């Protein structure tokens, strides 16, 4: 399975900047769908942030998915890779 990686940076209320990748199937081209995935992740992390836009989240590249990523996509439609300040 080929996946699209969306590089995302969100300013937290504590001043730290979160960095995470939103991973979705390569055929998901609607950025509003990607932004919704990011919003769901932020809600799950209890991080208050404004709505995601192309300013915080942009397409990065296409790559081959690992089995873990495929499992998450089959379950919820997307996968998140936590990079910085996602705790």
C-alpha positions as CSV (number, residue, x, y, z in Angstrom):
1,X,0.0,0.0,0.0
2,X,1.3,3.5,-0.9
3,X,0.7,6.2,1.7
4,X,0.8,10.0,1.7
5,X,2.8,11.7,4.5
6,X,1.5,15.1,5.7
7,X,4.0,17.0,7.8
8,X,2.2,18.8,10.6
9,X,3.2,21.5,13.2
10,X,0.8,22.7,15.9
11,X,1.5,25.4,18.5
12,X,0.4,24.2,21.9
13,X,-1.1,26.4,24.6
14,X,2.0,25.6,26.8
15,X,4.2,27.3,24.1
16,X,5.7,24.1,22.8
17,X,5.4,23.2,19.1
18,X,4.1,19.7,18.3
19,X,5.4,18.0,15.2
20,X,3.7,14.9,13.9
21,X,3.0,13.3,10.6
22,X,-0.5,12.4,9.4
23,X,-0.4,9.2,7.3
24,X,-3.3,8.5,4.9
25,X,-3.8,6.3,1.9
26,X,-2.2,7.9,-1.2
27,X,-5.7,8.3,-2.9
28,X,-6.9,10.6,-0.1
29,X,-6.3,14.0,-1.8
30,X,-8.8,16.2,0.0
31,X,-6.8,18.3,2.5
32,X,-9.9,18.9,4.6
33,X,-10.1,15.1,5.3
34,X,-6.4,15.1,6.3
35,X,-7.0,18.1,8.6
36,X,-9.9,16.3,10.2
37,X,-7.6,13.3,10.9
38,X,-5.2,15.7,12.6
39,X,-8.0,17.3,14.6
40,X,-9.1,13.9,15.8
41,X,-5.6,13.1,16.9
42,X,-5.3,16.4,18.8
43,X,-8.6,15.7,20.6
44,X,-7.3,12.2,21.6
45,X,-4.1,13.9,22.9
46,X,-6.3,16.5,24.8
47,X,-4.4,19.3,23.0
48,X,-6.3,22.4,22.4
49,X,-5.5,24.0,19.1
50,X,-7.3,26.0,16.4
51,X,-8.5,24.2,13.3
52,X,-5.7,22.8,11.1
53,X,-5.0,24.5,7.8
54,X,-2.4,24.3,5.1
55,X,-0.3,26.7,7.3
56,X,0.2,23.9,9.9
57,X,-0.1,20.8,7.7
58,X,1.2,20.2,4.2
59,X,1.8,17.2,1.9
60,X,5.3,15.9,2.2
61,X,5.8,12.7,0.2
62,X,4.6,9.2,-0.8
63,X,6.1,6.0,0.6
64,X,5.3,2.4,1.2
65,X,3.3,1.5,4.3
66,X,4.4,-0.8,7.1
67,X,2.0,-3.4,8.5
68,X,1.4,-1.2,11.6
69,X,0.4,1.7,9.4
70,X,-1.8,-0.5,7.2
71,X,-3.6,-1.8,10.3
72,X,-4.3,1.7,11.6
73,X,-5.5,2.8,8.2
74,X,-7.8,-0.2,8.0
75,X,-9.2,0.6,11.5
76,X,-9.5,4.4,11.6
77,X,-8.5,5.6,8.1
78,X,-5.2,7.2,9.1
79,X,-2.0,6.7,11.2
80,X,0.0,9.3,13.2
81,X,3.8,9.3,13.6
82,X,4.7,11.4,16.7
83,X,7.9,13.4,16.2
84,X,8.2,16.2,18.8
85,X,6.3,17.4,21.9
86,X,3.5,15.0,21.4
87,X,3.4,13.8,25.0
